[in-house]
Amino acid sequence: MIPALGLIAGVVLGLVLQPSVPIWAQPYLPIAVVAALDAVFGGLRALLDGIFDDKVFVVSFLSNVIIAALIVYLGDQLGVGSQLSTGVVVVLGIRIFSNVAAIRRHLFHA
């Protein structure tokens, strides 16, 4: 219940305050969101499989976001930021769809 209330409060605060993203962070925000979604769907899958651990979820969430941002930063420094960003999105996208497929199989037994 607390995570759901936190999510609702965060969405409401974001809509009311309308924060702006600094220009230096704009290339990293979409990657961070995709990495966070990967952790969330992985956590939901673990919950449905009965193996969810909140400490593992927090570590996975933070490490996914930090590692994805570091990969994009490294790509920017090497001059291949868009290619590495695409690679991160593809890998995390595959993981997200894999987790969603497992969630679907669990919920609908299909």
RAQUI-V170238 format. One line per field, one symbol per residue. ss: DSSP state (A for helix, B for strand, O for the rest). Layout:
# RAQUI-V170238
ss=???
This chain:
# RAQUI-V170238
ss=OAAAAAAAAAAAAAAAAOOOOOAAAAAAAAAAAAAAAAAAAAAAAAAAAOOOOAAAAAAAAAAAAAAAAAAAAAAAAAOOAAAAAAAAAAAAAAAAAAAAAAAAAAAAOO
